[in-house]
């Protein structure tokens, strides 16, 4: 019967009866750090090749003991049916729960006077409770090889309001606080905590938060970033995400930790919407010390705009990039700034992507607006084959003319 802990503030707030989730994926284990416990399956090898040797699988008992067996030596002239049915006897039980594998091997050798080696076949199962602001709350059946960050990942991740900086692990009378941003976004895996039987992991709601939108890639979106390249006409997506902060945090600190700003982000005109107030700041000046940093306030909306006074050239050009908009200059000027088209460029189907997302076919005399993207596609392989065939025919024709001239 499932046991639901009560009396812990907020844990059961607005959540339904938890379900049970199983995870069958095992992580790599180090025998020098893994702590044995009841339910672990081991392969036990007793003896050595100079004497008698036997290997058998066994499970650590609920009391934490492992049973050690010895081979029965059966005389050939005095065979007993019972001995044939029981080729080994239990020679002892030794408590090894709470030890690493090398420690357990040393204890067994010292107590039994035999060479004994242990191999972990399958780790024991543990049950933990995940509650709070995550996609799927409930009981999870995992192994001691799983960590808090893996548990949250298995659950589907945080909800919009879930705090990544203050994740609580409740273990008996102890409570640990984890900053999952450091673990998930900055790779500080050593700060992660391995789970134990009966752990309660609670993700609270952000106490204070800001919304960041615009030209940046939040760390949580790193696996499905939308980029503008020669293979796509997608307009860069304006992301929007919640981030929590603590009292005294400043704008530059927040922008340093939330993720990567896009190359075409306008860091000189970052806007903070605070109620009816609109504060425009220059991040570059803040970082240089020329401008005072701004303290964050709850419910701030921070807008990172795209640079609008530039033309973007991408696709099958020599060196795509961002170029300053020059009034009156036409298409060929910006393609030339991008080191010109490549030999395989399809100059008849150049596309213009305007800041409002509309796409139009370009002509040499098409007017351009600030913020427009020029996309130069590559000719299809069919066109390239025609060109190669034509070139080969032309070379043959020229060669024939040369021979006739001789």
C-alpha positions as CSV (number, residue, x, y, z in Angstrom):
1,X,0.0,0.0,0.0
2,X,1.4,3.4,-0.9
3,X,2.2,5.7,1.9
4,X,1.6,9.4,1.3
5,X,3.6,11.7,3.6
6,X,1.5,14.5,5.2
7,X,2.5,17.5,7.2
8,X,5.1,18.9,4.9
9,X,4.1,22.4,3.7
10,X,3.0,22.7,0.1
11,X,3.9,19.2,-0.9
12,X,0.4,18.0,-1.5
13,X,-0.9,21.5,-2.5
14,X,-3.4,21.2,-5.4
15,X,-2.0,17.8,-6.6
16,X,-4.0,14.6,-7.3
17,X,-3.3,11.2,-6.0
18,X,0.2,10.3,-7.2
19,X,0.9,7.5,-9.7
20,X,3.8,5.1,-9.9
21,X,6.3,5.4,-12.7
22,X,9.0,2.9,-13.5
23,X,12.4,3.6,-15.1
24,X,14.3,0.6,-16.5
25,X,17.3,2.6,-17.7
26,X,20.5,2.0,-15.6
27,X,23.4,4.3,-15.4
28,X,27.0,3.2,-15.3
29,X,28.1,2.1,-11.8
30,X,31.5,2.4,-10.1
31,X,32.1,-0.5,-7.7
32,X,34.3,1.9,-5.6
33,X,31.4,4.3,-4.9
34,X,28.2,2.2,-5.1
35,X,26.7,1.4,-1.7
36,X,25.3,-2.0,-1.4
37,X,21.8,-2.5,0.1
38,X,19.0,-5.0,0.5
39,X,17.7,-6.2,-2.9
40,X,20.9,-5.8,-4.9
41,X,21.6,-8.8,-7.1
42,X,25.2,-10.0,-7.0
43,X,27.3,-12.7,-8.7
44,X,29.4,-14.3,-6.0
45,X,32.5,-16.2,-6.8
46,X,34.0,-18.3,-3.9
47,X,37.5,-19.8,-3.9
48,X,40.2,-19.6,-6.6
49,X,41.4,-21.8,-9.5
50,X,44.0,-23.5,-7.4
51,X,41.3,-25.1,-5.2
52,X,37.6,-25.4,-5.7
53,X,35.7,-22.5,-7.3
54,X,32.0,-21.8,-7.7
55,X,30.0,-18.9,-8.8
56,X,26.3,-18.3,-8.1
57,X,23.9,-15.4,-8.2
58,X,22.3,-14.2,-5.0
59,X,20.3,-11.3,-3.6
60,X,21.2,-9.3,-0.4
61,X,18.5,-10.2,2.1
62,X,16.1,-7.6,3.7
63,X,18.4,-7.7,6.8
64,X,21.4,-6.7,4.7
65,X,23.1,-10.1,4.7
66,X,24.6,-12.2,1.9
67,X,24.7,-16.0,2.1
68,X,28.0,-17.7,1.4
69,X,27.9,-21.2,0.1
70,X,30.5,-24.0,0.0
71,X,30.9,-26.9,-2.4
72,X,30.1,-30.3,-1.0
73,X,32.9,-32.8,-1.7
74,X,31.1,-36.0,-2.6
75,X,33.0,-39.3,-2.2
76,X,32.7,-41.4,-5.4
77,X,32.3,-44.8,-3.5
78,X,29.7,-43.5,-1.0
79,X,27.3,-41.4,-3.0
80,X,24.2,-40.1,-1.1
81,X,21.2,-39.0,-3.0
82,X,20.7,-36.0,-0.7
83,X,24.2,-34.9,-1.3
84,X,23.6,-35.1,-5.1
85,X,20.6,-32.8,-4.7
86,X,22.5,-30.3,-2.5
87,X,26.0,-29.9,-4.0
88,X,26.7,-27.0,-1.7
89,X,25.9,-25.9,1.8
90,X,25.4,-22.4,3.4
91,X,28.6,-21.7,5.3
92,X,27.7,-18.3,6.6
93,X,25.8,-15.1,6.4
94,X,27.6,-11.8,6.5
95,X,26.1,-8.3,6.7
96,X,27.4,-6.2,3.8
97,X,24.7,-3.6,3.3
98,X,26.0,-0.1,3.6
99,X,29.5,-1.1,2.2
100,X,31.0,-0.6,-1.2
101,X,31.9,-3.7,-3.2
102,X,35.6,-3.7,-2.4
103,X,34.8,-3.1,1.3
104,X,32.3,-6.0,1.3
105,X,34.9,-8.3,-0.4
106,X,37.4,-7.5,2.3
107,X,34.9,-8.1,5.1
108,X,33.9,-11.5,3.6
109,X,37.5,-12.6,3.1
110,X,38.4,-11.6,6.7
111,X,35.4,-13.4,8.3
112,X,35.3,-16.5,6.2
113,X,39.0,-16.9,5.3
114,X,38.2,-17.4,1.6
115,X,38.8,-15.5,-1.5
116,X,35.4,-14.0,-2.5
117,X,34.7,-11.6,-5.3
118,X,31.4,-9.8,-5.9
119,X,29.9,-8.4,-9.2
120,X,26.8,-6.3,-9.2
121,X,24.4,-7.9,-11.7
122,X,21.4,-5.6,-11.1
123,X,20.9,-2.8,-8.7
124,X,18.0,-2.8,-6.2
125,X,14.9,-0.8,-6.9
126,X,14.0,2.2,-4.7
127,X,10.8,4.2,-4.5
128,X,10.9,8.0,-4.3
129,X,8.2,10.6,-4.4
130,X,8.3,13.6,-6.7
131,X,6.0,16.5,-6.0
132,X,5.6,20.2,-6.7
133,X,5.8,22.1,-10.0
134,X,6.9,19.4,-12.4
135,X,5.1,17.9,-15.4
136,X,4.2,14.6,-13.7
137,X,4.2,14.2,-10.0
138,X,4.0,10.8,-8.2
139,X,5.9,7.9,-7.0
140,X,8.8,6.7,-9.1
141,X,10.5,3.3,-9.0
142,X,14.2,3.9,-9.8
143,X,17.6,2.6,-8.7
144,X,20.2,4.1,-6.4
145,X,22.1,5.0,-9.6
146,X,19.6,7.6,-10.6
147,X,20.0,11.2,-9.5
148,X,17.7,14.1,-8.7
149,X,18.2,15.7,-12.1
150,X,17.5,12.4,-13.9
151,X,14.3,12.0,-11.9
152,X,13.0,15.4,-13.0
153,X,14.0,14.7,-16.5
154,X,12.1,11.4,-16.5
155,X,9.1,13.3,-15.1
156,X,9.0,15.5,-18.2
157,X,10.7,18.5,-16.6
158,X,9.6,21.6,-14.8
159,X,6.4,23.5,-15.3
160,X,6.6,27.1,-16.2
161,X,6.4,28.2,-12.6
162,X,8.8,25.5,-11.2
163,X,11.9,26.8,-9.4
164,X,15.1,25.3,-10.8
165,X,17.3,27.1,-8.2
166,X,15.6,25.7,-5.1
167,X,14.8,22.0,-5.4
168,X,14.4,20.2,-2.1
169,X,15.4,16.7,-1.3
170,X,13.8,15.5,2.0
171,X,15.6,12.4,3.4
172,X,14.3,11.4,6.9
173,X,15.2,14.3,9.1
174,X,17.5,16.0,6.7
175,X,16.7,18.4,3.9
176,X,19.1,19.3,1.0
177,X,18.7,22.2,-1.4
178,X,19.8,21.8,-5.0
179,X,20.4,24.4,-7.7
180,X,19.4,22.5,-10.8
181,X,20.5,25.4,-13.0
182,X,24.1,24.6,-12.1
183,X,23.7,20.9,-12.8
184,X,21.6,21.1,-16.0
185,X,22.8,24.3,-17.6
186,X,26.4,24.6,-16.4
187,X,27.4,20.9,-16.3
188,X,28.2,20.8,-12.6
189,X,27.3,17.1,-12.3
190,X,29.2,16.7,-9.0
191,X,26.5,18.9,-7.3
192,X,23.8,16.3,-8.2
193,X,22.5,14.0,-5.5
194,X,21.9,10.3,-6.0
195,X,18.5,9.1,-4.8
196,X,17.8,6.8,-1.8
197,X,14.8,4.8,-0.8
198,X,12.0,7.0,0.6
199,X,13.4,10.3,-0.7
200,X,10.9,13.1,-1.3
201,X,11.9,15.5,-4.0
202,X,9.9,18.8,-4.0
203,X,10.0,21.5,-6.6
204,X,8.5,24.7,-5.2
205,X,6.9,27.5,-7.1
206,X,9.2,30.5,-7.9
207,X,8.9,33.0,-5.2
208,X,10.0,35.9,-7.4
209,X,10.2,35.7,-11.2
210,X,10.7,37.7,-14.3
211,X,9.7,37.0,-17.9
212,X,12.4,37.2,-20.5
213,X,11.4,37.4,-24.2
214,X,13.1,38.1,-27.5
215,X,16.4,37.4,-29.1
216,X,17.8,34.7,-26.9
217,X,17.9,30.9,-26.6
218,X,16.9,29.7,-23.1
219,X,19.0,26.7,-21.9
220,X,15.9,24.5,-21.8
221,X,15.4,25.0,-25.6
222,X,18.9,24.0,-26.5
223,X,17.8,20.6,-28.0
224,X,15.4,22.2,-30.5
225,X,16.8,25.6,-31.3
226,X,15.4,27.3,-34.4
227,X,18.1,28.7,-36.6
228,X,18.2,30.5,-39.9
229,X,20.4,28.7,-42.3
230,X,20.8,27.7,-45.9
231,X,18.4,24.8,-45.4
232,X,15.4,26.7,-43.9
233,X,13.5,29.9,-44.2
234,X,12.3,30.0,-40.6
235,X,12.2,33.4,-39.0
236,X,14.1,33.3,-35.7
237,X,11.7,32.5,-32.9
238,X,11.1,35.0,-30.1
239,X,11.4,32.9,-27.0
240,X,9.6,33.6,-23.8
241,X,10.5,32.0,-20.5
242,X,10.2,32.5,-16.7
243,X,13.3,32.8,-14.5
244,X,13.4,33.1,-10.7
245,X,15.7,35.3,-8.9
246,X,16.6,36.3,-5.3
247,X,16.5,39.7,-3.7
248,X,19.5,41.8,-4.8
249,X,20.0,40.1,-8.2
250,X,20.7,42.5,-11.1
251,X,19.9,42.5,-14.8
252,X,23.4,41.6,-16.0
253,X,23.5,38.6,-13.6
254,X,20.2,37.3,-14.9
255,X,21.3,37.7,-18.6
256,X,24.6,35.9,-17.8
257,X,22.8,32.8,-16.5
258,X,19.7,32.4,-18.6
259,X,21.3,31.3,-21.9
260,X,22.9,32.6,-25.1
261,X,21.9,35.9,-26.6
262,X,21.4,35.6,-30.4
263,X,24.1,37.3,-32.6
264,X,21.5,39.7,-33.9
265,X,20.2,40.7,-30.4
266,X,20.2,44.4,-29.7
267,X,22.0,44.6,-26.4
268,X,22.1,48.3,-26.5
269,X,18.3,48.7,-26.2
270,X,17.1,46.1,-23.7
271,X,13.8,47.1,-22.3
272,X,12.5,46.4,-18.8
273,X,8.7,46.7,-18.5
274,X,7.8,47.3,-14.8
275,X,4.1,48.0,-14.5
276,X,3.6,51.3,-16.4
277,X,7.3,52.1,-16.4
278,X,9.6,51.3,-19.4
279,X,13.3,51.3,-18.7
280,X,15.7,51.0,-21.6
281,X,19.3,50.0,-20.8
282,X,22.5,49.3,-22.7
283,X,24.0,46.0,-21.5
284,X,27.4,46.7,-23.0
285,X,27.6,49.9,-20.9
286,X,26.5,48.1,-17.8
287,X,29.2,45.4,-18.2
288,X,31.9,48.1,-18.8
289,X,30.8,50.0,-15.7
290,X,29.7,53.1,-17.7
291,X,26.1,52.5,-16.7
292,X,24.6,51.5,-13.3
293,X,23.1,48.0,-13.3
294,X,19.4,47.5,-12.7
295,X,18.0,45.6,-9.7
296,X,15.3,43.1,-10.7
297,X,11.8,43.3,-9.4
298,X,9.1,40.7,-9.2
299,X,7.0,40.4,-12.4
300,X,9.5,42.4,-14.5
301,X,9.2,41.7,-18.3
302,X,12.6,41.9,-20.0
303,X,12.5,42.4,-23.7
304,X,15.7,41.7,-25.8
305,X,15.0,43.1,-29.2
306,X,16.4,42.1,-32.5
307,X,18.8,44.5,-34.3
308,X,16.6,46.2,-36.9
309,X,19.1,48.5,-38.7
310,X,20.8,45.6,-40.5
311,X,20.4,43.3,-43.4
312,X,21.1,39.5,-43.0
313,X,22.5,37.5,-45.8
314,X,22.5,33.7,-45.6
315,X,22.4,30.7,-47.9
316,X,24.7,29.8,-50.7
317,X,27.1,32.7,-50.5
318,X,30.8,33.0,-49.7
319,X,30.4,34.3,-46.1
320,X,26.9,35.0,-44.8
321,X,26.4,37.4,-42.0
322,X,24.9,40.7,-40.7
323,X,25.6,43.9,-42.6
324,X,24.6,47.5,-41.8
325,X,21.6,48.8,-43.7
326,X,22.5,51.5,-46.2
327,X,19.5,53.4,-47.5
328,X,19.2,53.1,-51.3
329,X,21.5,50.2,-51.8
330,X,20.0,47.2,-53.7
331,X,20.3,43.4,-53.5
332,X,23.6,43.0,-55.3
333,X,25.4,45.3,-52.9
334,X,24.6,43.1,-49.9
335,X,25.3,39.8,-51.7
336,X,28.7,41.3,-52.7
337,X,29.3,42.2,-49.0
338,X,28.7,38.5,-48.2
339,X,31.6,37.6,-50.5
340,X,29.3,37.0,-53.5
341,X,27.3,34.0,-54.5
342,X,28.8,30.6,-54.7
343,X,29.1,28.8,-58.1
344,X,26.1,26.6,-57.1
345,X,23.9,29.5,-56.1
346,X,20.4,29.7,-57.6
347,X,20.3,33.4,-58.4
348,X,16.9,33.2,-60.1
349,X,15.2,32.2,-56.8
350,X,16.6,34.5,-54.2
351,X,14.1,35.0,-51.4
352,X,13.6,38.1,-49.1
353,X,12.3,37.5,-45.6
354,X,10.9,40.7,-44.2
355,X,10.8,41.5,-40.4
356,X,7.1,40.8,-40.3
357,X,7.7,37.3,-41.6
358,X,6.5,37.8,-45.1
359,X,8.5,36.1,-47.9
360,X,8.9,37.5,-51.4
361,X,10.9,36.6,-54.5
362,X,13.8,39.0,-55.1
363,X,14.8,40.9,-58.2
364,X,17.9,43.0,-58.7
365,X,15.8,46.2,-58.2
366,X,13.7,45.0,-55.2
367,X,13.7,47.6,-52.4
368,X,15.0,46.4,-49.1
369,X,13.9,47.3,-45.6
370,X,16.0,47.3,-42.4
371,X,15.8,43.8,-40.8
372,X,15.3,42.0,-44.1
373,X,17.0,38.6,-44.6
374,X,18.3,37.7,-48.0
375,X,18.3,34.0,-48.6
376,X,20.3,32.6,-51.6
377,X,19.3,29.0,-52.3
378,X,21.4,26.3,-53.9
379,X,20.6,25.0,-57.3
380,X,19.2,21.5,-57.4
381,X,21.4,18.5,-58.2
382,X,19.4,18.2,-61.5
383,X,20.5,21.7,-62.6
384,X,24.1,20.8,-61.6
385,X,24.1,17.7,-63.7
386,X,22.9,19.7,-66.7
387,X,25.7,22.2,-66.1
388,X,28.3,19.4,-65.8
389,X,26.9,17.7,-69.0
390,X,27.0,21.1,-70.9
391,X,30.5,21.8,-69.7
392,X,31.7,18.3,-70.8
393,X,30.1,18.8,-74.3
394,X,31.6,22.3,-74.6
395,X,35.1,20.9,-73.8
396,X,34.6,18.1,-76.4
397,X,33.6,20.7,-79.0
398,X,36.6,23.0,-78.2
399,X,38.9,20.0,-78.3
400,X,37.5,19.0,-81.8
401,X,38.1,22.6,-83.1
402,X,41.7,22.4,-81.9
403,X,42.3,19.1,-83.7
404,X,40.8,20.5,-86.9
405,X,43.0,23.5,-86.6
406,X,46.1,21.4,-86.5
